[in-house]
Amino acid sequence: MVQESNHQREQELYAHSMNSKEKEDLLENERTMIASKLAELSEEQSKKMLQKEIRLREDAQAKFVLLEKVSKTFFCPIPMGRKQLLQFEMFERKSEEPPLLGTC
């Protein structure tokens, strides 16, 4: 009777241990899947941000080239630096009078 009780208790402990192990394995798999998905989303966002940065730089470069052409065509040639380019971009947004970029 005592042996049978001990044997039954050992089986219950083993079953409980196996259930705990299975639960831990499931949780670990879920953590791994979440980490993988998070890394994938982070990579996608990084790519989108890089593409947007490239597009913005190309737009700024195109505006700068256009501004240089306009300044050479209608005004005396003015060496244009970053500060003047930023002033011109602010002018485009506000639709006010153009900034004074230089004089002949």
ZANUSE-712707 format. One record per residue: residue number from 1; residue in three letters; x, y, z of N, C-alpha, C in turn. Coordinates in nm, 4 decimals, always signed. Layout:
! residues N
+-----+--------+----------+----------+----------+----------+----------+----------+----------+----------+----------+
! num ! residu !       nu !       nv !       nw !      cau !      cav !      caw !       cu !       cv !       cw !
+-----+--------+----------+----------+----------+----------+----------+----------+----------+----------+----------+
! NUM !    ALA !        X !        Y !        Z !        X !        Y !        Z !        X !        Y !        Z !
...
+-----+--------+----------+----------+----------+----------+----------+----------+----------+----------+----------+
END
This chain:
! residues 104
+-----+--------+----------+----------+----------+----------+----------+----------+----------+----------+----------+
! num ! residu !       nu !       nv !       nw !      cau !      cav !      caw !       cu !       cv !       cw !
+-----+--------+----------+----------+----------+----------+----------+----------+----------+----------+----------+
!   1 !    MET !  +0.0815 !  -0.1186 !  +0.0000 !  +0.0000 !  +0.0000 !  +0.0000 !  +0.0869 !  +0.1264 !  +0.0000 !
!   2 !    VAL !  +0.1906 !  +0.1329 !  +0.0831 !  +0.2799 !  +0.2481 !  +0.0903 !  +0.3573 !  +0.2596 !  -0.0407 !
!   3 !    GLN !  +0.4025 !  +0.1452 !  -0.0924 !  +0.4751 !  +0.1470 !  -0.2188 !  +0.3857 !  +0.1975 !  -0.3319 !
!   4 !    GLU !  +0.2635 !  +0.1517 !  -0.3308 !  +0.1687 !  +0.1938 !  -0.4343 !  +0.1413 !  +0.3435 !  -0.4239 !
!   5 !    SER !  +0.1280 !  +0.3933 !  -0.3033 !  +0.1055 !  +0.5361 !  -0.2799 !  +0.2263 !  +0.6179 !  -0.3257 !
!   6 !    ASN !  +0.3481 !  +0.5697 !  -0.2928 !  +0.4702 !  +0.6373 !  -0.3357 !  +0.4831 !  +0.6375 !  -0.4880 !
!   7 !    HIS !  +0.4501 !  +0.5233 !  -0.5476 !  +0.4579 !  +0.5129 !  -0.6932 !  +0.3587 !  +0.6100 !  -0.7594 !
!   8 !    GLN !  +0.2381 !  +0.6170 !  -0.7074 !  +0.1361 !  +0.7075 !  -0.7621 !  +0.1820 !  +0.8529 !  -0.7455 !
!   9 !    ARG !  +0.2414 !  +0.8830 !  -0.6330 !  +0.2899 !  +1.0190 !  -0.6073 !  +0.4032 !  +1.0556 !  -0.7029 !
!  10 !    GLU !  +0.4924 !  +0.9618 !  -0.7265 !  +0.6007 !  +0.9853 !  -0.8206 !  +0.5464 !  +1.0097 !  -0.9617 !
!  11 !    GLN !  +0.4458 !  +0.9352 !  -1.0000 !  +0.3849 !  +0.9543 !  -1.1324 !  +0.3203 !  +1.0932 !  -1.1431 !
!  12 !    GLU !  +0.2529 !  +1.1356 !  -1.0373 !  +0.1902 !  +1.2679 !  -1.0375 !  +0.2962 !  +1.3783 !  -1.0468 !
!  13 !    LEU !  +0.4057 !  +1.3619 !  -0.9714 !  +0.5140 !  +1.4601 !  -0.9767 !  +0.5772 !  +1.4646 !  -1.1163 !
!  14 !    TYR !  +0.5956 !  +1.3472 !  -1.1755 !  +0.6518 !  +1.3400 !  -1.3090 !  +0.5592 !  +1.4082 !  -1.4101 !
!  15 !    ALA !  +0.4295 !  +1.3788 !  -1.4001 !  +0.3317 !  +1.4400 !  -1.4911 !  +0.3303 !  +1.5910 !  -1.4733 !
!  16 !    HIS !  +0.3350 !  +1.6375 !  -1.3496 !  +0.3375 !  +1.7814 !  -1.3221 !  +0.4650 !  +1.8449 !  -1.3783 !
!  17 !    SER !  +0.5758 !  +1.7753 !  -1.3606 !  +0.7037 !  +1.8234 !  -1.4124 !  +0.7000 !  +1.8335 !  -1.5654 !
!  18 !    MET !  +0.6421 !  +1.7334 !  -1.6306 !  +0.6317 !  +1.7351 !  -1.7758 !  +0.5410 !  +1.8490 !  -1.8228 !
!  19 !    ASN !  +0.4290 !  +1.8716 !  -1.7510 !  +0.3387 !  +1.9820 !  -1.7857 !  +0.4110 !  +2.1160 !  -1.7723 !
!  20 !    SER !  +0.4883 !  +2.1304 !  -1.6663 !  +0.5632 !  +2.2548 !  -1.6461 !  +0.6656 !  +2.2736 !  -1.7579 !
!  21 !    LYS !  +0.7335 !  +2.1651 !  -1.7939 !  +0.8332 !  +2.1714 !  -1.9006 !  +0.7676 !  +2.2091 !  -2.0336 !
!  22 !    GLU !  +0.6526 !  +2.1502 !  -2.0625 !  +0.5809 !  +2.1817 !  -2.1861 !  +0.5377 !  +2.3287 !  -2.1871 !
!  23 !    LYS !  +0.4894 !  +2.3772 !  -2.0744 !  +0.4488 !  +2.5169 !  -2.0651 !  +0.5684 !  +2.6102 !  -2.0859 !
!  24 !    GLU !  +0.6802 !  +2.5769 !  -2.0261 !  +0.8016 !  +2.6574 !  -2.0438 !  +0.8459 !  +2.6583 !  -2.1892 !
!  25 !    ASP !  +0.8388 !  +2.5417 !  -2.2541 !  +0.8753 !  +2.5338 !  -2.3954 !  +0.7834 !  +2.6189 !  -2.4821 !
!  26 !    LEU !  +0.6533 !  +2.6137 !  -2.4535 !  +0.5571 !  +2.6944 !  -2.5283 !  +0.5840 !  +2.8438 !  -2.5079 !
!  27 !    LEU !  +0.6110 !  +2.8815 !  -2.3835 !  +0.6405 !  +3.0226 !  -2.3560 !  +0.7687 !  +3.0671 !  -2.4262 !
!  28 !    GLU !  +0.8683 !  +2.9827 !  -2.4259 !  +0.9939 !  +3.0159 !  -2.4926 !  +0.9732 !  +3.0311 !  -2.6432 !
!  29 !    ASN !  +0.8945 !  +2.9419 !  -2.7016 !  +0.8644 !  +2.9527 !  -2.8448 !  +0.7896 !  +3.0828 !  -2.8756 !
!  30 !    GLU !  +0.6965 !  +3.1172 !  -2.7889 !  +0.6203 !  +3.2407 !  -2.8083 !  +0.7120 !  +3.3633 !  -2.7971 !
!  31 !    ARG !  +0.8020 !  +3.3625 !  -2.6994 !  +0.8980 !  +3.4727 !  -2.6855 !  +0.9847 !  +3.4853 !  -2.8104 !
!  32 !    THR !  +1.0293 !  +3.3728 !  -2.8619 !  +1.1126 !  +3.3724 !  -2.9816 !  +1.0360 !  +3.4289 !  -3.1011 !
!  33 !    MET !  +0.9104 !  +3.3892 !  -3.1164 !  +0.8290 !  +3.4396 !  -3.2270 !  +0.8078 !  +3.5903 !  -3.2149 !
!  34 !    ILE !  +0.7819 !  +3.6381 !  -3.0935 !  +0.7611 !  +3.7817 !  -3.0714 !  +0.8890 !  +3.8587 !  -3.1014 !
!  35 !    ALA !  +1.0015 !  +3.8089 !  -3.0553 !  +1.1294 !  +3.8751 !  -3.0810 !  +1.1594 !  +3.8798 !  -3.2309 !
!  36 !    SER !  +1.1296 !  +3.7724 !  -3.3004 !  +1.1510 !  +3.7670 !  -3.4448 !  +1.0626 !  +3.8683 !  -3.5173 !
!  37 !    LYS !  +0.9373 !  +3.8756 !  -3.4784 !  +0.8432 !  +3.9708 !  -3.5400 !  +0.8867 !  +4.1143 !  -3.5114 !
!  38 !    LEU !  +0.9312 !  +4.1401 !  -3.3905 !  +0.9778 !  +4.2738 !  -3.3538 !  +1.0998 !  +4.3136 !  -3.4366 !
!  39 !    ALA !  +1.1922 !  +4.2218 !  -3.4556 !  +1.3103 !  +4.2495 !  -3.5374 !  +1.2705 !  +4.2764 !  -3.6822 !
!  40 !    GLU !  +1.1750 !  +4.2004 !  -3.7319 !  +1.1269 !  +4.2199 !  -3.8690 !  +1.0621 !  +4.3576 !  -3.8858 !
!  41 !    LEU !  +0.9769 !  +4.3961 !  -3.7907 !  +0.9122 !  +4.5271 !  -3.7969 !  +1.0142 !  +4.6402 !  -3.7863 !
!  42 !    SER !  +1.1119 !  +4.6221 !  -3.7002 !  +1.2166 !  +4.7229 !  -3.6839 !  +1.2950 !  +4.7394 !  -3.8138 !
!  43 !    GLU !  +1.3267 !  +4.6306 !  -3.8795 !  +1.3989 !  +4.6350 !  -4.0071 !  +1.3170 !  +4.7062 !  -4.1135 !
!  44 !    GLU !  +1.1869 !  +4.6773 !  -4.1189 !  +1.0994 !  +4.7434 !  -4.2163 !  +1.0964 !  +4.8934 !  -4.1930 !
!  45 !    GLN !  +1.0832 !  +4.9343 !  -4.0662 !  +1.0794 !  +5.0771 !  -4.0346 !  +1.2112 !  +5.1451 !  -4.0705 !
!  46 !    SER !  +1.3217 !  +5.0789 !  -4.0445 !  +1.4525 !  +5.1351 !  -4.0795 !  +1.4640 !  +5.1564 !  -4.2302 !
!  47 !    LYS !  +1.4173 !  +5.0586 !  -4.3076 !  +1.4223 !  +5.0712 !  -4.4526 !  +1.3349 !  +5.1878 !  -4.5000 !
!  48 !    LYS !  +1.2158 !  +5.2003 !  -4.4428 !  +1.1259 !  +5.3097 !  -4.4810 !  +1.1882 !  +5.4447 !  -4.4470 !
!  49 !    MET !  +1.2480 !  +5.4551 !  -4.3302 !  +1.3098 !  +5.5812 !  -4.2903 !  +1.4283 !  +5.6150 !  -4.3812 !
!  50 !    LEU !  +1.5067 !  +5.5156 !  -4.4173 !  +1.6195 !  +5.5383 !  -4.5070 !  +1.5711 !  +5.5856 !  -4.6436 !
!  51 !    GLN !  +1.4659 !  +5.5224 !  -4.6955 !  +1.4106 !  +5.5635 !  -4.8242 !  +1.3591 !  +5.7072 !  -4.8186 !
!  52 !    LYS !  +1.2934 !  +5.7423 !  -4.7089 !  +1.2424 !  +5.8780 !  -4.6938 !  +1.3575 !  +5.9781 !  -4.6850 !
!  53 !    GLU !  +1.4619 !  +5.9442 !  -4.6122 !  +1.5779 !  +6.0323 !  -4.6011 !  +1.6427 !  +6.0536 !  -4.7380 !
!  54 !    ILE !  +1.6558 !  +5.9463 !  -4.8143 !  +1.7146 !  +5.9566 !  -4.9481 !  +1.6285 !  +6.0471 !  -5.0359 !
!  55 !    ARG !  +1.4970 !  +6.0278 !  -5.0306 !  +1.4060 !  +6.1098 !  -5.1105 !  +1.4153 !  +6.2571 !  -5.0711 !
!  56 !    LEU !  +1.4220 !  +6.2853 !  -4.9414 !  +1.4326 !  +6.4236 !  -4.8950 !  +1.5647 !  +6.4869 !  -4.9389 !
!  57 !    ARG !  +1.6719 !  +6.4112 !  -4.9319 !  +1.8018 !  +6.4637 !  -4.9761 !  +1.8010 !  +6.4923 !  -5.1263 !
!  58 !    GLU !  +1.7399 !  +6.4006 !  -5.2031 !  +1.7315 !  +6.4224 !  -5.3477 !  +1.6473 !  +6.5463 !  -5.3788 !
!  59 !    ASP !  +1.5359 !  +6.5644 !  -5.3072 !  +1.4519 !  +6.6824 !  -5.3263 !  +1.5287 !  +6.8098 !  -5.2935 !
!  60 !    ALA !  +1.6013 !  +6.8086 !  -5.1832 !  +1.6788 !  +6.9263 !  -5.1445 !  +1.7863 !  +6.9563 !  -5.2489 !
!  61 !    GLN !  +1.8513 !  +6.8521 !  -5.2983 !  +1.9540 !  +6.8712 !  -5.4006 !  +1.8917 !  +6.9287 !  -5.5275 !
!  62 !    ALA !  +1.7762 !  +6.8773 !  -5.5682 !  +1.7095 !  +6.9272 !  -5.6887 !  +1.6712 !  +7.0743 !  -5.6710 !
!  63 !    LYS !  +1.6220 !  +7.1109 !  -5.5534 !  +1.5868 !  +7.2510 !  -5.5265 !  +1.7110 !  +7.3388 !  -5.5305 !
!  64 !    PHE !  +1.8176 !  +7.2901 !  -5.4758 !  +1.9414 !  +7.3662 !  -5.4746 !  +1.9897 !  +7.3910 !  -5.6173 !
!  65 !    VAL !  +1.9875 !  +7.2875 !  -5.7011 !  +2.0305 !  +7.3002 !  -5.8410 !  +1.9391 !  +7.3980 !  -5.9136 !
!  66 !    LEU !  +1.8085 !  +7.3856 !  -5.8930 !  +1.7132 !  +7.4765 !  -5.9554 !  +1.7375 !  +7.6199 !  -5.9110 !
!  67 !    LEU !  +1.7605 !  +7.6384 !  -5.7847 !  +1.7858 !  +7.7714 !  -5.7324 !  +1.9131 !  +7.8316 !  -5.7920 !
!  68 !    GLU !  +2.0147 !  +7.7495 !  -5.8063 !  +2.1370 !  +7.7988 !  -5.8697 !  +2.1111 !  +7.8407 !  -6.0135 !
!  69 !    LYS !  +2.0321 !  +7.7612 !  -6.0858 !  +2.0003 !  +7.7960 !  -6.2247 !  +1.9221 !  +7.9269 !  -6.2311 !
!  70 !    VAL !  +1.8242 !  +7.9403 !  -6.1429 !  +1.7419 !  +8.0613 !  -6.1403 !  +1.8277 !  +8.1817 !  -6.1048 !
!  71 !    SER !  +1.9139 !  +8.1670 !  -6.0077 !  +1.9974 !  +8.2800 !  -5.9674 !  +2.0941 !  +8.3191 !  -6.0784 !
!  72 !    LYS !  +2.1418 !  +8.2233 !  -6.1556 !  +2.2318 !  +8.2542 !  -6.2668 !  +2.1566 !  +8.3172 !  -6.3830 !
!  73 !    THR !  +2.0304 !  +8.2787 !  -6.4004 !  +1.9516 !  +8.3285 !  -6.5118 !  +1.8987 !  +8.4690 !  -6.4852 !
!  74 !    PHE !  +1.8402 !  +8.4926 !  -6.3698 !  +1.7715 !  +8.6181 !  -6.3416 !  +1.8515 !  +8.7165 !  -6.2577 !
!  75 !    PHE !  +1.9456 !  +8.6688 !  -6.1863 !  +2.0242 !  +8.7549 !  -6.0978 !  +2.1711 !  +8.7388 !  -6.1331 !
!  76 !    CYS !  +2.2515 !  +8.8202 !  -6.0687 !  +2.3940 !  +8.7987 !  -6.0854 !  +2.4329 !  +8.6699 !  -6.0140 !
!  77 !    PRO !  +2.5353 !  +8.6058 !  -6.0585 !  +2.5746 !  +8.4799 !  -5.9936 !  +2.6062 !  +8.5017 !  -5.8454 !
!  78 !    ILE !  +2.5424 !  +8.4200 !  -5.7637 !  +2.5602 !  +8.4308 !  -5.6189 !  +2.6035 !  +8.2940 !  -5.5677 !
!  79 !    PRO !  +2.7158 !  +8.2875 !  -5.5039 !  +2.7501 !  +8.1586 !  -5.4430 !  +2.6508 !  +8.1307 !  -5.3310 !
!  80 !    MET !  +2.5907 !  +8.0154 !  -5.3337 !  +2.4856 !  +7.9844 !  -5.2384 !  +2.5335 !  +7.8780 !  -5.1416 !
!  81 !    GLY !  +2.5191 !  +7.9067 !  -5.0169 !  +2.5557 !  +7.8111 !  -4.9135 !  +2.4326 !  +7.7467 !  -4.8537 !
!  82 !    ARG !  +2.4547 !  +7.6650 !  -4.7559 !  +2.3462 !  +7.5916 !  -4.6899 !  +2.2470 !  +7.6874 !  -4.6244 !
!  83 !    LYS !  +2.2967 !  +7.7951 !  -4.5649 !  +2.2085 !  +7.8904 !  -4.4970 !  +2.1117 !  +7.9539 !  -4.5966 !
!  84 !    GLN !  +2.1618 !  +7.9925 !  -4.7120 !  +2.0754 !  +8.0534 !  -4.8117 !  +1.9732 !  +7.9527 !  -4.8651 !
!  85 !    LEU !  +2.0155 !  +7.8284 !  -4.8823 !  +1.9231 !  +7.7257 !  -4.9284 !  +1.8103 !  +7.7071 !  -4.8286 !
!  86 !    LEU !  +1.8436 !  +7.7046 !  -4.7005 !  +1.7406 !  +7.6912 !  -4.5979 !  +1.6469 !  +7.8108 !  -4.5989 !
!  87 !    GLN !  +1.7001 !  +7.9315 !  -4.6214 !  +1.6157 !  +8.0497 !  -4.6297 !  +1.5199 !  +8.0379 !  -4.7479 !
!  88 !    PHE !  +1.5698 !  +7.9896 !  -4.8593 !  +1.4852 !  +7.9752 !  -4.9769 !  +1.3747 !  +7.8729 !  -4.9521 !
!  89 !    GLU !  +1.4077 !  +7.7619 !  -4.8856 !  +1.3063 !  +7.6611 !  -4.8552 !  +1.1997 !  +7.7182 !  -4.7621 !
!  90 !    MET !  +1.2404 !  +7.7988 !  -4.6648 !  +1.1436 !  +7.8620 !  -4.5745 !  +1.0538 !  +7.9563 !  -4.6542 !
!  91 !    PHE !  +1.1104 !  +8.0279 !  -4.7521 !  +1.0334 !  +8.1168 !  -4.8371 !  +0.9275 !  +8.0375 !  -4.9128 !
!  92 !    GLU !  +0.9647 !  +7.9207 !  -4.9666 !  +0.8693 !  +7.8398 !  -5.0414 !  +0.7522 !  +7.7975 !  -4.9538 !
!  93 !    ARG !  +0.7774 !  +7.7671 !  -4.8288 !  +0.6714 !  +7.7217 !  -4.7379 !  +0.5790 !  +7.8361 !  -4.6975 !
!  94 !    LYS !  +0.6341 !  +7.9549 !  -4.6771 !  +0.5558 !  +8.0671 !  -4.6260 !  +0.4895 !  +8.1483 !  -4.7364 !
!  95 !    SER !  +0.5372 !  +8.1370 !  -4.8583 !  +0.4865 !  +8.2144 !  -4.9712 !  +0.4956 !  +8.3641 !  -4.9445 !
!  96 !    GLU !  +0.6016 !  +8.4067 !  -4.8851 !  +0.6257 !  +8.5482 !  -4.8630 !  +0.7227 !  +8.5966 !  -4.9687 !
!  97 !    GLU !  +0.7749 !  +8.7171 !  -4.9498 !  +0.8724 !  +8.7673 !  -5.0438 !  +1.0012 !  +8.6848 !  -5.0314 !
!  98 !    PRO !  +1.0715 !  +8.6675 !  -5.1439 !  +1.1949 !  +8.5895 !  -5.1374 !  +1.2993 !  +8.6577 !  -5.0526 !
!  99 !    PRO !  +1.3832 !  +8.5800 !  -4.9853 !  +1.4885 !  +8.6401 !  -4.9044 !  +1.5929 !  +8.7056 !  -4.9925 !
! 100 !    LEU !  +1.6568 !  +8.8054 !  -4.9383 !  +1.7630 !  +8.8732 !  -5.0097 !  +1.8875 !  +8.7845 !  -5.0034 !
! 101 !    LEU !  +1.9239 !  +8.7306 !  -5.1184 !  +2.0344 !  +8.6356 !  -5.1219 !  +2.1679 !  +8.7020 !  -5.1480 !
! 102 !    GLY !  +2.1670 !  +8.8190 !  -5.2081 !  +2.2915 !  +8.8885 !  -5.2363 !  +2.2634 !  +9.0021 !  -5.3319 !
! 103 !    THR !  +2.3606 !  +9.0817 !  -5.3527 !  +2.3443 !  +9.1934 !  -5.4452 !  +2.4553 !  +9.1923 !  -5.5470 !
! 104 !    CYS !  +2.4303 !  +9.2543 !  -5.6615 !  +2.5312 !  +9.2609 !  -5.7676 !  +2.6223 !  +9.3786 !  -5.7441 !
+-----+--------+----------+----------+----------+----------+----------+----------+----------+----------+----------+
END
